[in-house]
Amino acid sequence: MPRVNVKDKRKHQLIEANIASIARRGLADTTIAHVSKGAGMSRGIVNFYFTSKEKMMQETLAAMADEVTAACRQTLASGREKGNDPLAIAETILRTMMSDRLCSHKRMAVWAAFIGHAGTHTAFSKVIRAMDDALTAQLKALWQEAGYEAKMAETHARQLQAMIRGHWLMSALGENEKRPSAYSDAWIDLLRGVPSPVPAPAEKVVKLKTAAPPRPKKSKHTDALPGQLDFGDLFSH
């Protein structure tokens, strides 16, 4: 068995302690002291791995994003090795993205915190966008392999990505909210309901015959001009 790198193990423990603190207190209220106490290490060790709280937050987000990206990449590689259908692989990737391993309430709360700050924090935004783009590219490629043209494949990929993110944020509302894995079957049904890439034959248009407009009644008075109101008709019976 390969020897575990002590340095990497300690850094991992600190990141997990930071995740636990963010889930409990939020980004702003988490301190290095909270993390060192949660990991059972001295503050000096925390400072050795992370030069500042900001650096610790950035590396924590990067580690979480790497975890998601690696899980999806492994799922994709496994599906290709087995020779699975492209859309079947896409279904497996979605189940991975909604698995309890990646979507615990603790992790969902931390994702919600980072996403909430990403609008004004360039470093956070860059990491999250890179993770989203990687997943979107995987799904788009699978739909193209299934026969969809590039624009439509990207549209479906971004729609599914948006649904995943939406349920991630919903699950961060509290312990009583369902985890994303509880929606797996509904999402898969939606994925299977995407229209076929082969266009359906155009329906034959049937032209309906319209009745001819009634011909105007000929006036008894021949001295009336065309289009002129004939006062004689007003008094005829």
C-alpha positions in Angstrom: 0.0 0.0 0.0 1.5 3.4 -0.9 2.4 5.6 2.0 0.0 8.6 2.5 1.7 11.9 2.2 1.4 13.4 5.8 1.5 17.0 4.4 -1.4 16.3 2.0 -3.4 14.5 4.7 -3.1 17.4 7.1 -4.1 19.9 4.4 -7.1 17.7 3.6 -8.1 17.7 7.3 -7.9 21.5 7.4 -10.0 21.9 4.3 -12.6 19.5 5.7 -12.6 21.5 9.0 -13.1 24.7 7.0 -16.0 23.2 5.1 -17.6 22.2 8.4 -17.1 25.7 9.8 -18.5 27.4 6.7 -21.6 25.2 6.8 -22.1 26.1 10.4 -21.1 29.8 10.5 -20.9 31.0 6.9 -17.9 32.4 5.0 -17.6 35.8 6.8 -17.8 34.4 10.4 -15.4 31.5 9.9 -11.9 32.2 11.3 -8.6 30.5 11.2 -9.1 29.8 14.9 -12.3 27.9 14.2 -10.6 25.8 11.6 -7.6 25.0 13.7 -9.8 23.9 16.6 -12.0 21.9 14.3 -9.0 20.1 12.8 -7.4 19.6 16.2 -4.2 21.4 15.0 -2.4 24.5 16.1 -3.0 27.9 14.5 0.6 27.8 13.4 0.0 24.7 11.3 -3.0 26.4 9.6 -0.8 29.4 8.8 1.9 27.0 7.4 -0.6 25.6 4.8 -2.6 28.8 4.2 -0.9 32.2 4.3 -4.3 33.9 5.0 -8.0 33.2 5.5 -8.6 34.3 1.9 -6.1 31.8 0.6 -7.7 29.1 2.7 -11.1 29.9 1.3 -9.9 29.8 -2.3 -8.1 26.5 -1.9 -11.2 25.0 -0.1 -13.4 26.0 -3.1 -10.8 24.6 -5.6 -10.7 21.3 -3.7 -14.5 21.0 -3.8 -14.6 21.8 -7.5 -11.8 19.3 -8.2 -13.8 16.7 -6.3 -16.9 17.2 -8.5 -14.9 17.4 -11.8 -12.9 14.3 -11.0 -16.0 12.3 -10.1 -17.7 13.3 -13.4 -14.6 12.6 -15.4 -14.3 9.1 -13.9 -17.9 8.4 -14.6 -17.5 9.4 -18.2 -14.4 7.3 -18.6 -16.1 4.3 -17.1 -19.1 4.6 -19.3 -16.9 4.8 -22.5 -14.9 1.8 -21.4 -18.1 -0.2 -21.1 -19.3 1.0 -24.5 -22.5 2.5 -23.1 -24.8 4.6 -25.2 -23.9 8.4 -25.0 -27.2 9.3 -23.3 -26.9 6.5 -20.9 -23.5 7.9 -19.9 -25.2 11.3 -19.5 -27.7 9.8 -17.1 -24.9 8.3 -15.0 -23.1 11.6 -14.9 -26.3 13.3 -13.6 -26.7 10.6 -10.9 -23.1 11.2 -9.9 -23.7 15.0 -9.7 -26.7 14.3 -7.4 -25.1 11.6 -5.3 -25.1 11.8 -1.5 -21.3 11.7 -1.6 -21.1 15.0 -3.4 -24.3 16.5 -2.2 -24.4 16.2 1.6 -26.3 19.0 3.4 -23.0 20.3 4.7 -21.4 20.5 1.2 -24.6 22.0 -0.3 -24.5 24.8 2.4 -20.9 25.5 1.5 -21.6 25.6 -2.2 -24.5 28.0 -1.6 -22.1 30.3 0.4 -19.4 30.3 -2.3 -22.0 30.8 -5.1 -23.5 33.7 -3.1 -20.2 35.5 -3.0 -19.1 34.7 -6.5 -20.9 37.7 -8.0 -18.5 40.1 -6.3 -15.5 37.7 -5.9 -13.5 37.1 -9.1 -11.4 34.2 -7.7 -14.5 32.3 -6.6 -16.4 33.0 -9.8 -13.4 31.8 -11.9 -13.3 28.4 -10.1 -17.1 27.8 -10.3 -17.3 28.8 -13.9 -14.4 26.4 -14.8 -16.2 23.6 -13.1 -19.5 24.4 -14.8 -17.9 24.7 -18.2 -16.2 21.3 -17.8 -19.5 19.6 -17.0 -21.4 21.4 -19.8 -18.7 20.4 -22.3 -19.0 16.7 -21.3 -22.8 16.7 -21.6 -22.7 18.6 -24.9 -20.2 16.1 -26.4 -22.4 13.2 -25.3 -25.5 14.7 -27.0 -23.6 15.4 -30.1 -22.5 11.8 -30.2 -26.2 10.9 -29.9 -27.0 12.8 -33.1 -27.9 16.3 -31.9 -26.4 19.3 -33.8 -24.0 21.5 -31.8 -26.3 24.3 -30.9 -29.1 22.1 -29.7 -26.6 19.9 -27.8 -25.2 22.8 -25.9 -28.7 24.1 -25.1 -29.7 20.8 -23.5 -26.4 20.6 -21.7 -26.8 24.1 -20.2 -30.5 23.4 -19.2 -29.4 20.3 -17.3 -26.6 22.2 -15.7 -29.0 24.9 -14.6 -31.3 22.3 -13.1 -28.5 20.7 -11.1 -27.4 24.0 -9.7 -30.9 24.9 -8.8 -31.5 21.7 -6.8 -28.1 22.1 -5.2 -29.2 25.5 -3.9 -32.7 24.2 -2.9 -31.1 21.5 -0.8 -29.0 24.0 1.0 -32.1 25.5 2.6 -32.0 23.2 5.5 -31.9 19.6 6.8 -35.6 19.2 6.0 -35.1 20.0 2.3 -34.5 16.9 0.1 -31.0 16.1 -1.2 -30.5 16.3 -4.9 -30.4 12.5 -5.0 -34.1 12.5 -4.2 -34.8 14.1 -7.5 -32.7 11.7 -9.6 -35.5 9.8 -11.2 -37.4 13.0 -12.1 -34.3 14.5 -13.7 -33.6 11.3 -15.6 -37.2 11.3 -16.9 -36.7 14.8 -18.1 -33.5 13.9 -19.8 -35.2 11.0 -21.6 -38.0 13.3 -22.7 -35.7 15.5 -24.7 -37.0 15.5 -28.3 -35.3 13.2 -30.8 -32.5 14.8 -32.9 -34.3 13.4 -36.0 -36.9 15.9 -37.1 -40.5 14.6 -37.4 -42.0 14.7 -40.9 -43.8 17.9 -41.7 -47.6 17.6 -41.4 -49.6 18.0 -44.6 -51.4 21.3 -44.7 -55.1 20.9 -45.7 -56.6 24.0 -47.2 -60.2 24.5 -46.2 -62.6 25.9 -48.8 -64.2 29.1 -47.7 -67.7 30.0 -48.7 -68.0 32.8 -51.3 -69.4 36.0 -49.9 -73.1 36.7 -50.6 -73.7 38.7 -53.7 -75.3 42.1 -53.0 -79.0 42.3 -53.6 -79.8 44.2 -56.7 -81.7 47.4 -56.1 -85.1 47.9 -57.6 -84.2 51.4 -58.3 -81.9 51.6 -61.2 -81.1 55.3 -60.8 -78.8 54.6 -57.8 -75.1 55.1 -58.4 -72.7 52.2 -57.6 -71.8 52.2 -53.9 -74.4 54.9 -53.2 -77.0 54.4 -50.5 -80.4 53.8 -52.1 -83.0 55.5 -49.9 -85.7 53.5 -51.8 -84.4 50.3 -50.1 -85.0 51.8 -46.7 -88.8 51.9 -47.3 -89.2 48.8 -49.4 -91.0 45.8 -47.8 
